[in-house]
């Protein structure tokens, strides 16, 4: 819809990373226990360690994405301010008149003028005060 802010998908991504990482770590731990009772080979243990630590890394990435998303949520969700411009002088906005609606634009920052400094009051090398 127009005018409604779009929610970020970073929260969904964070939950997905944490969920997949936790499942990988849990099932790797289960497989490790199962391998211990079955006298597994080195390759099986290597895969088990690899999936376990990859799961932990995915959990860490998901937590980091969640924290980052929480801090930038206000910047992503807020809508820019709308400034209404009045109609030019001499135009009528009566109901019978088919005038165009007022133009809306975002606020444009204005430059702040530099302060005027009297050069006679500044100390200089040739005129110390």
KOLKOL-84237 format. One record per atom (N, C-alpha, C): x, y, z; atom name. Coordinates in steps of 0.1 Angstrom, whole numbers, padded with zeros to 4 digits. Example, Ala and Ser with C-alpha at 12.3 -4.5 7.8 and 13.67 -1.06 7.14 Angstrom:
KOLKOL-84237
+-------+-------+-------+-------+
|    xx |    yy |    zz | atome |
+-------+-------+-------+-------+
|  0132 | -0057 |  0078 |     N |
|  0123 | -0045 |  0078 |    CA |
|  0132 | -0033 |  0078 |     C |
|  0128 | -0022 |  0071 |     N |
|  0137 | -0011 |  0071 |    CA |
|  0129 |  0000 |  0079 |     C |
+-------+-------+-------+-------+
This chain:
KOLKOL-84237
+-------+-------+-------+-------+
|    xx |    yy |    zz | atome |
+-------+-------+-------+-------+
|  0008 | -0012 |  0000 |     N |
|  0000 |  0000 |  0000 |    CA |
|  0009 |  0012 |  0000 |     C |
|  0004 |  0023 | -0006 |     N |
|  0011 |  0035 | -0006 |    CA |
|  0010 |  0042 |  0008 |     C |
|  0021 |  0048 |  0012 |     N |
|  0021 |  0055 |  0025 |    CA |
|  0024 |  0046 |  0037 |     C |
|  0024 |  0033 |  0035 |     N |
|  0027 |  0024 |  0046 |    CA |
|  0042 |  0020 |  0045 |     C |
|  0050 |  0021 |  0055 |     N |
|  0064 |  0017 |  0054 |    CA |
|  0065 |  0002 |  0052 |     C |
|  0075 | -0002 |  0045 |     N |
|  0078 | -0016 |  0043 |    CA |
|  0087 | -0021 |  0054 |     C |
|  0083 | -0032 |  0060 |     N |
|  0091 | -0038 |  0071 |    CA |
|  0103 | -0045 |  0065 |     C |
|  0114 | -0045 |  0071 |     N |
|  0126 | -0051 |  0067 |    CA |
|  0125 | -0066 |  0068 |     C |
|  0132 | -0074 |  0060 |     N |
|  0132 | -0088 |  0061 |    CA |
|  0144 | -0093 |  0069 |     C |
|  0152 | -0084 |  0075 |     N |
|  0163 | -0089 |  0082 |    CA |
|  0160 | -0097 |  0095 |     C |
|  0148 | -0094 |  0101 |     N |
|  0144 | -0102 |  0112 |    CA |
|  0141 | -0117 |  0108 |     C |
|  0135 | -0118 |  0096 |     N |
|  0132 | -0132 |  0091 |    CA |
|  0145 | -0139 |  0088 |     C |
|  0155 | -0132 |  0082 |     N |
|  0168 | -0137 |  0079 |    CA |
|  0175 | -0142 |  0091 |     C |
|  0175 | -0133 |  0102 |     N |
|  0181 | -0137 |  0114 |    CA |
|  0175 | -0149 |  0120 |     C |
|  0162 | -0150 |  0121 |     N |
|  0156 | -0162 |  0126 |    CA |
|  0159 | -0175 |  0118 |     C |
|  0160 | -0173 |  0105 |     N |
|  0163 | -0184 |  0096 |    CA |
|  0178 | -0189 |  0099 |     C |
|  0187 | -0180 |  0100 |     N |
|  0201 | -0184 |  0103 |    CA |
|  0202 | -0191 |  0116 |     C |
|  0196 | -0185 |  0127 |     N |
|  0197 | -0191 |  0140 |    CA |
|  0191 | -0205 |  0140 |     C |
|  0179 | -0206 |  0133 |     N |
|  0172 | -0219 |  0133 |    CA |
|  0181 | -0230 |  0126 |     C |
|  0185 | -0227 |  0114 |     N |
|  0193 | -0236 |  0106 |    CA |
|  0206 | -0240 |  0114 |     C |
|  0213 | -0230 |  0119 |     N |
|  0225 | -0232 |  0127 |    CA |
|  0223 | -0240 |  0139 |     C |
|  0212 | -0238 |  0146 |     N |
|  0210 | -0246 |  0158 |    CA |
|  0207 | -0260 |  0155 |     C |
|  0199 | -0262 |  0144 |     N |
|  0196 | -0276 |  0140 |    CA |
|  0208 | -0283 |  0135 |     C |
|  0217 | -0276 |  0128 |     N |
|  0230 | -0283 |  0124 |    CA |
|  0238 | -0287 |  0136 |     C |
|  0239 | -0278 |  0145 |     N |
|  0247 | -0281 |  0157 |    CA |
|  0241 | -0292 |  0165 |     C |
|  0229 | -0292 |  0167 |     N |
|  0222 | -0303 |  0175 |    CA |
|  0224 | -0317 |  0168 |     C |
|  0221 | -0317 |  0155 |     N |
|  0222 | -0330 |  0149 |    CA |
|  0236 | -0335 |  0147 |     C |
|  0245 | -0325 |  0146 |     N |
|  0260 | -0329 |  0146 |    CA |
|  0264 | -0335 |  0160 |     C |
|  0259 | -0329 |  0170 |     N |
|  0262 | -0335 |  0184 |    CA |
|  0256 | -0349 |  0185 |     C |
|  0244 | -0351 |  0180 |     N |
|  0237 | -0364 |  0181 |    CA |
|  0245 | -0374 |  0172 |     C |
|  0250 | -0370 |  0161 |     N |
|  0258 | -0379 |  0152 |    CA |
|  0271 | -0382 |  0159 |     C |
|  0277 | -0372 |  0166 |     N |
|  0290 | -0374 |  0173 |    CA |
|  0288 | -0385 |  0183 |     C |
|  0277 | -0384 |  0191 |     N |
|  0275 | -0394 |  0201 |    CA |
|  0273 | -0408 |  0195 |     C |
|  0265 | -0408 |  0184 |     N |
|  0263 | -0421 |  0177 |    CA |
|  0276 | -0427 |  0171 |     C |
|  0285 | -0418 |  0166 |     N |
|  0297 | -0423 |  0161 |    CA |
|  0306 | -0428 |  0172 |     C |
|  0305 | -0423 |  0183 |     N |
|  0313 | -0428 |  0195 |    CA |
|  0310 | -0442 |  0198 |     C |
|  0298 | -0446 |  0197 |     N |
|  0294 | -0460 |  0200 |    CA |
|  0296 | -0469 |  0188 |     C |
|  0299 | -0464 |  0176 |     N |
|  0300 | -0473 |  0164 |    CA |
|  0315 | -0473 |  0159 |     C |
|  0324 | -0467 |  0166 |     N |
|  0338 | -0467 |  0161 |    CA |
|  0339 | -0461 |  0146 |     C |
|  0335 | -0448 |  0145 |     N |
|  0335 | -0441 |  0132 |    CA |
|  0349 | -0438 |  0127 |     C |
|  0350 | -0436 |  0114 |     N |
|  0363 | -0433 |  0108 |    CA |
|  0366 | -0418 |  0109 |     C |
|  0378 | -0415 |  0104 |     N |
|  0382 | -0401 |  0105 |    CA |
|  0374 | -0391 |  0097 |     C |
|  0370 | -0396 |  0085 |     N |
|  0362 | -0387 |  0076 |    CA |
|  0348 | -0384 |  0082 |     C |
|  0342 | -0394 |  0089 |     N |
|  0329 | -0392 |  0095 |    CA |
|  0330 | -0382 |  0106 |     C |
|  0341 | -0383 |  0114 |     N |
|  0343 | -0373 |  0125 |    CA |
|  0346 | -0359 |  0119 |     C |
|  0354 | -0358 |  0108 |     N |
|  0356 | -0345 |  0102 |    CA |
|  0343 | -0339 |  0097 |     C |
|  0335 | -0346 |  0091 |     N |
|  0322 | -0341 |  0087 |    CA |
|  0313 | -0336 |  0099 |     C |
|  0314 | -0344 |  0109 |     N |
|  0306 | -0341 |  0121 |    CA |
|  0311 | -0328 |  0127 |     C |
|  0324 | -0326 |  0129 |     N |
|  0330 | -0314 |  0134 |    CA |
|  0327 | -0302 |  0125 |     C |
|  0328 | -0304 |  0112 |     N |
|  0326 | -0294 |  0102 |    CA |
|  0311 | -0288 |  0103 |     C |
|  0302 | -0298 |  0103 |     N |
|  0288 | -0293 |  0104 |    CA |
|  0285 | -0287 |  0118 |     C |
|  0291 | -0292 |  0128 |     N |
|  0288 | -0286 |  0142 |    CA |
|  0293 | -0272 |  0142 |     C |
|  0305 | -0270 |  0138 |     N |
|  0311 | -0256 |  0139 |    CA |
|  0304 | -0247 |  0129 |     C |
|  0300 | -0252 |  0117 |     N |
|  0293 | -0244 |  0107 |    CA |
|  0280 | -0240 |  0113 |     C |
|  0273 | -0249 |  0120 |     N |
|  0261 | -0245 |  0127 |    CA |
|  0262 | -0234 |  0137 |     C |
|  0273 | -0235 |  0145 |     N |
|  0276 | -0225 |  0155 |    CA |
|  0279 | -0211 |  0148 |     C |
|  0286 | -0211 |  0137 |     N |
|  0288 | -0199 |  0129 |    CA |
|  0275 | -0193 |  0124 |     C |
|  0266 | -0202 |  0119 |     N |
|  0254 | -0197 |  0114 |    CA |
|  0245 | -0191 |  0125 |     C |
|  0246 | -0197 |  0137 |     N |
|  0239 | -0191 |  0149 |    CA |
|  0245 | -0177 |  0152 |     C |
|  0258 | -0176 |  0152 |     N |
|  0264 | -0163 |  0154 |    CA |
|  0261 | -0153 |  0144 |     C |
|  0260 | -0156 |  0131 |     N |
|  0256 | -0147 |  0121 |    CA |
|  0242 | -0143 |  0123 |     C |
|  0233 | -0152 |  0126 |     N |
|  0219 | -0149 |  0128 |    CA |
|  0217 | -0139 |  0140 |     C |
|  0225 | -0141 |  0151 |     N |
|  0224 | -0132 |  0162 |    CA |
|  0229 | -0118 |  0159 |     C |
|  0240 | -0118 |  0151 |     N |
|  0246 | -0105 |  0147 |    CA |
|  0236 | -0098 |  0138 |     C |
|  0230 | -0105 |  0128 |     N |
|  0220 | -0098 |  0120 |    CA |
|  0208 | -0093 |  0128 |     C |
|  0204 | -0101 |  0138 |     N |
|  0193 | -0096 |  0146 |    CA |
|  0196 | -0084 |  0154 |     C |
|  0208 | -0083 |  0159 |     N |
|  0212 | -0071 |  0166 |    CA |
|  0213 | -0059 |  0157 |     C |
|  0219 | -0061 |  0145 |     N |
|  0220 | -0050 |  0136 |    CA |
|  0206 | -0045 |  0131 |     C |
|  0198 | -0055 |  0129 |     N |
|  0184 | -0051 |  0124 |    CA |
|  0177 | -0043 |  0135 |     C |
|  0179 | -0047 |  0147 |     N |
|  0172 | -0040 |  0158 |    CA |
|  0177 | -0025 |  0159 |     C |
|  0190 | -0023 |  0156 |     N |
|  0195 | -0009 |  0157 |    CA |
|  0191 |  0000 |  0145 |     C |
|  0189 | -0006 |  0134 |     N |
|  0185 |  0002 |  0122 |    CA |
|  0171 |  0001 |  0119 |     C |
|  0163 | -0005 |  0127 |     N |
|  0148 | -0007 |  0124 |    CA |
|  0142 |  0007 |  0123 |     C |
|  0145 |  0016 |  0131 |     N |
|  0139 |  0030 |  0130 |    CA |
|  0142 |  0037 |  0117 |     C |
|  0154 |  0035 |  0112 |     N |
|  0158 |  0042 |  0100 |    CA |
|  0151 |  0035 |  0088 |     C |
|  0148 |  0022 |  0089 |     N |
|  0142 |  0015 |  0077 |    CA |
|  0127 |  0017 |  0077 |     C |
|  0120 |  0019 |  0089 |     N |
|  0106 |  0019 |  0090 |    CA |
|  0100 |  0033 |  0088 |     C |
|  0107 |  0043 |  0093 |     N |
|  0101 |  0056 |  0092 |    CA |
|  0100 |  0061 |  0078 |     C |
|  0089 |  0069 |  0076 |     N |
|  0087 |  0075 |  0063 |    CA |
|  0093 |  0089 |  0063 |     C |
|  0097 |  0094 |  0051 |     N |
|  0103 |  0108 |  0051 |    CA |
|  0091 |  0118 |  0053 |     C |
|  0095 |  0129 |  0059 |     N |
|  0084 |  0139 |  0062 |    CA |
|  0079 |  0145 |  0049 |     C |
|  0066 |  0148 |  0048 |     N |
|  0060 |  0154 |  0036 |    CA |
|  0057 |  0168 |  0039 |     C |
|  0062 |  0177 |  0030 |     N |
|  0059 |  0191 |  0031 |    CA |
|  0049 |  0195 |  0021 |     C |
|  0039 |  0202 |  0026 |     N |
|  0028 |  0207 |  0017 |    CA |
|  0031 |  0221 |  0012 |     C |
|  0031 |  0223 | -0001 |     N |
|  0034 |  0236 | -0007 |    CA |
|  0020 |  0242 | -0010 |     C |
|  0019 |  0255 | -0005 |     N |
|  0006 |  0262 | -0008 |    CA |
|  0005 |  0265 | -0023 |     C |
| -0007 |  0267 | -0027 |     N |
| -0010 |  0271 | -0041 |    CA |
| -0005 |  0285 | -0044 |     C |
|  0000 |  0288 | -0056 |     N |
|  0004 |  0302 | -0059 |    CA |
| -0007 |  0312 | -0057 |     C |
| -0003 |  0324 | -0055 |     N |
| -0013 |  0335 | -0053 |    CA |
| -0021 |  0337 | -0066 |     C |
| -0034 |  0340 | -0064 |     N |
| -0042 |  0342 | -0075 |    CA |
| -0050 |  0330 | -0081 |     C |
| -0047 |  0318 | -0075 |     N |
| -0054 |  0307 | -0080 |    CA |
| -0064 |  0303 | -0069 |     C |
| -0075 |  0298 | -0074 |     N |
| -0086 |  0295 | -0066 |    CA |
| -0086 |  0280 | -0063 |     C |
| -0090 |  0276 | -0051 |     N |
| -0091 |  0262 | -0047 |    CA |
| -0105 |  0259 | -0044 |     C |
| -0115 |  0266 | -0050 |     N |
| -0129 |  0264 | -0047 |    CA |
| -0133 |  0250 | -0052 |     C |
| -0143 |  0244 | -0047 |     N |
| -0147 |  0231 | -0051 |    CA |
| -0151 |  0230 | -0066 |     C |
| -0156 |  0241 | -0072 |     N |
| -0160 |  0241 | -0086 |    CA |
| -0148 |  0242 | -0095 |     C |
| -0137 |  0246 | -0090 |     N |
| -0125 |  0248 | -0099 |    CA |
| -0118 |  0235 | -0100 |     C |
| -0114 |  0231 | -0112 |     N |
| -0106 |  0219 | -0114 |    CA |
| -0091 |  0221 | -0112 |     C |
| -0087 |  0227 | -0101 |     N |
| -0073 |  0230 | -0099 |    CA |
| -0066 |  0217 | -0095 |     C |
| -0053 |  0217 | -0098 |     N |
| -0045 |  0205 | -0095 |    CA |
| -0043 |  0205 | -0080 |     C |
| -0041 |  0193 | -0074 |     N |
| -0038 |  0192 | -0060 |    CA |
| -0024 |  0199 | -0056 |     C |
| -0022 |  0203 | -0044 |     N |
| -0009 |  0209 | -0041 |    CA |
|  0002 |  0199 | -0042 |     C |
|  0013 |  0204 | -0046 |     N |
|  0025 |  0196 | -0048 |    CA |
|  0032 |  0193 | -0035 |     C |
|  0036 |  0181 | -0033 |     N |
|  0043 |  0177 | -0020 |    CA |
|  0057 |  0173 | -0024 |     C |
|  0066 |  0178 | -0016 |     N |
|  0080 |  0175 | -0018 |    CA |
|  0087 |  0173 | -0004 |     C |
|  0098 |  0166 | -0004 |     N |
|  0105 |  0164 |  0008 |    CA |
|  0113 |  0177 |  0011 |     C |
|  0115 |  0179 |  0024 |     N |
|  0122 |  0191 |  0029 |    CA |
|  0136 |  0191 |  0024 |     C |
|  0141 |  0202 |  0018 |     N |
|  0154 |  0203 |  0013 |    CA |
|  0162 |  0211 |  0024 |     C |
|  0174 |  0206 |  0028 |     N |
|  0182 |  0213 |  0038 |    CA |
|  0187 |  0226 |  0032 |     C |
|  0187 |  0236 |  0040 |     N |
|  0193 |  0249 |  0035 |    CA |
|  0206 |  0251 |  0041 |     C |
|  0215 |  0258 |  0034 |     N |
|  0228 |  0261 |  0039 |    CA |
|  0227 |  0272 |  0049 |     C |
|  0235 |  0271 |  0059 |     N |
|  0236 |  0282 |  0069 |    CA |
|  0247 |  0292 |  0065 |     C |
|  0243 |  0305 |  0064 |     N |
|  0253 |  0314 |  0060 |    CA |
|  0264 |  0316 |  0070 |     C |
|  0276 |  0318 |  0065 |     N |
|  0288 |  0320 |  0073 |    CA |
|  0286 |  0334 |  0081 |     C |
|  0292 |  0335 |  0092 |     N |
|  0291 |  0347 |  0100 |    CA |
|  0300 |  0357 |  0094 |     C |
|  0296 |  0369 |  0094 |     N |
|  0304 |  0380 |  0089 |    CA |
|  0314 |  0385 |  0099 |     C |
|  0326 |  0385 |  0096 |     N |
|  0337 |  0389 |  0105 |    CA |
|  0343 |  0402 |  0101 |     C |
|  0344 |  0411 |  0110 |     N |
|  0350 |  0424 |  0107 |    CA |
|  0365 |  0422 |  0107 |     C |
|  0372 |  0425 |  0096 |     N |
|  0386 |  0422 |  0095 |    CA |
|  0394 |  0432 |  0104 |     C |
|  0389 |  0443 |  0108 |     N |
|  0396 |  0453 |  0116 |    CA |
|  0398 |  0448 |  0130 |     C |
|  0389 |  0439 |  0135 |     N |
|  0390 |  0435 |  0149 |    CA |
|  0399 |  0423 |  0151 |     C |
|  0403 |  0416 |  0139 |     N |
|  0411 |  0404 |  0141 |    CA |
|  0426 |  0408 |  0143 |     C |
|  0433 |  0402 |  0152 |     N |
|  0447 |  0405 |  0153 |    CA |
|  0455 |  0399 |  0142 |     C |
|  0465 |  0405 |  0138 |     N |
|  0474 |  0400 |  0127 |    CA |
|  0488 |  0402 |  0131 |     C |
|  0497 |  0397 |  0123 |     N |
|  0511 |  0398 |  0126 |    CA |
|  0516 |  0412 |  0125 |     C |
|  0511 |  0420 |  0116 |     N |
|  0516 |  0434 |  0115 |    CA |
|  0508 |  0443 |  0125 |     C |
|  0497 |  0439 |  0130 |     N |
|  0489 |  0447 |  0139 |    CA |
|  0485 |  0439 |  0152 |     C |
|  0494 |  0436 |  0161 |     N |
|  0490 |  0428 |  0173 |    CA |
|  0483 |  0437 |  0182 |     C |
|  0473 |  0432 |  0189 |     N |
|  0466 |  0440 |  0198 |    CA |
|  0467 |  0435 |  0212 |     C |
+-------+-------+-------+-------+
